[in-house]
Each structure stands twice: as structure tokens, then as C-alpha cells.
Amino acid sequence: MSNPNIEAEISFRFLSLDKFQAYSLVREILGSTHEEHSVHKSYIACVPLTQQNFEDINDYYVRQRIEIEACDILVSVNANSKSGIVDIPLIVNRMLKYIDCKLTFSFTAT
């Protein structure tokens, strides 16, 4: 059972791209964004994890030879309450079968 006051946004993140990789990702995968990490002089890119983007993410990961430590799946939860149940979509399990990266959780109560 899901709570209508709790929303989960699921994204696949590339945590250490160079400038060329970051800009090519935005052109190749719909809805992707990136920002420069000022300390490490690299780019962090975020792609919505959807059925439409699933194969594109996997292809990009393989083609660019991304290290498993340099990516994660971000589950970002926004809630109107301090407790509740959040259903994580099955696409997360599916992606972990292809790219066994870490999961990162973010929780914001409003």
C-alpha cells in the first residue's frame, strides 16, 4: 500500500564523468541533467530511471566503461509526514540485475 502524501523519484546517477561524457549524455538520453562537482573537477549526471531510459542508461554505462563505484540509483522521497511506506518501483530491481550499483536514499519531510 502506498501513501498518497509520499512521492518517490528514482534516478540513475553517474558520479564522475568528464566534461565530454557529461555533455554527450545529455544529448543521448532524454531528461538527463548534469552539474560540475567543483572539488573533484568532474561532473555528476542524473537520469530519470524509466522504462524509456532503461536500455539507454545500460548502453551508455557499457559504452563509456563506467566503473561500478562511479554510479548509483538515487531514491529521493518527498513526504508530507514523518513516517509512511514508500513503494519502490520494480524497475529498480531490474536495473540492479544489469548494473549492480549502490542505492542512495534521500528523504525530505515537508
Phi and psi in degrees as a GROMACS rama.xvg file:
@    title "Ramachandran Plot"
@    xaxis  label "Phi"
@    yaxis  label "Psi"
@TYPE xy
-104.793  155.884  SER-2
-99.625  126.241  ASN-3
-65.5009  -16.1384  PRO-4
-90.3064  2.84536  ASN-5
-120.597  126.557  ILE-6
-119.576  136.865  GLU-7
-115.864  130.629  ALA-8
-112.088  126.653  GLU-9
-110.827  127.18  ILE-10
-135.069  147.777  SER-11
-99.243  130.523  PHE-12
-118.355  137.677  ARG-13
-101.566  119.682  PHE-14
-95.3826  -7.90945  LEU-15
-154.109  71.1678  SER-16
-98.8078  152.662  LEU-17
-83.4601  174.796  ASP-18
-60.4538  -44.0686  LYS-19
-62.127  -45.6024  PHE-20
-61.3889  -43.005  GLN-21
-62.5162  -45.5711  ALA-22
-71.7856  -34.9492  TYR-23
-70.5434  -34.2314  SER-24
-60.208  -44.565  LEU-25
-62.2711  -34.2929  VAL-26
-76.4716  -29.0892  ARG-27
-89.2218  -32.2842  GLU-28
-121.341  120.248  ILE-29
-59.0757  130.766  LEU-30
86.4153  -0.881063  GLY-31
-79.3372  150.192  SER-32
-135.592  165.404  THR-33
-149.409  159.007  HIS-34
-146.425  151.855  GLU-35
-81.0743  135.073  GLU-36
-90.6714  108.015  HIS-37
-64.6146  -33.2436  SER-38
-73.8088  -46.6032  VAL-39
-90.6017  -4.77855  HIS-40
54.0274  41.5632  LYS-41
-133.149  179.326  SER-42
-117.876  143.158  TYR-43
-108.11  125.735  ILE-44
-116.196  144.441  ALA-45
-127.222  130.223  CYS-46
-126.921  126.109  VAL-47
-57.7068  130.256  PRO-48
-86.6606  99.3861  LEU-49
-131.009  167.513  THR-50
-58.3678  -38.8379  GLN-51
-66.8288  -33.8486  GLN-52
-94.8026  -9.4141  ASN-53
-54.1833  -56.0246  PHE-54
-66.3964  -36.5592  GLU-55
-63.4065  -41.374  ASP-56
-62.2334  -48.8656  ILE-57
-61.2801  -44.3817  ASN-58
-62.0318  -43.6613  ASP-59
-63.3174  -44.0546  TYR-60
-56.6307  -47.2017  TYR-61
-69.8067  -47.5975  VAL-62
-62.4176  -38.7738  ARG-63
-87.4281  -4.16862  GLN-64
54.6889  51.0358  ARG-65
-73.3984  136.201  ILE-66
-70.9776  145.026  GLU-67
-60.3947  -31.4982  ILE-68
-73.588  -12.3628  GLU-69
-100.164  22.7361  ALA-70
-151.195  161.99  CYS-71
-158.107  171.289  ASP-72
-109.704  121.415  ILE-73
-98.2916  122.213  LEU-74
-105.858  108.554  VAL-75
-107.904  118.434  SER-76
-111.082  129.05  VAL-77
-115.871  125.975  ASN-78
-133.582  149.655  ALA-79
-90.6879  0.538186  ASN-80
-136.094  166.108  SER-81
-85.7117  -10.0829  LYS-82
-144.27  160.003  SER-83
159.306  -178.757  GLY-84
-113.693  135.231  ILE-85
-118.961  124.353  VAL-86
-85.0461  123.233  ASP-87
-91.4802  127.24  ILE-88
-60.1549  149.15  PRO-89
-62.4513  -19.916  LEU-90
-61.664  -26.5059  ILE-91
-64.595  -46.7919  VAL-92
-60.5003  -42.0648  ASN-93
-62.3792  -44.3344  ARG-94
-64.2334  -38.7156  MET-95
-64.3648  -24.2246  LEU-96
-70.8077  -29.8421  LYS-97
-90.1425  -47.641  TYR-98
-126.949  104.506  ILE-99
-84.5271  62.9687  ASP-100
-90.0251  174.366  CYS-101
-77.226  160.461  LYS-102
-103.893  136.337  LEU-103
-122.301  133.366  THR-104
-114.634  139.502  PHE-105
-128.67  131.058  SER-106
-127.332  127.888  PHE-107
-128.454  122.514  THR-108
-100.664  130.741  ALA-109
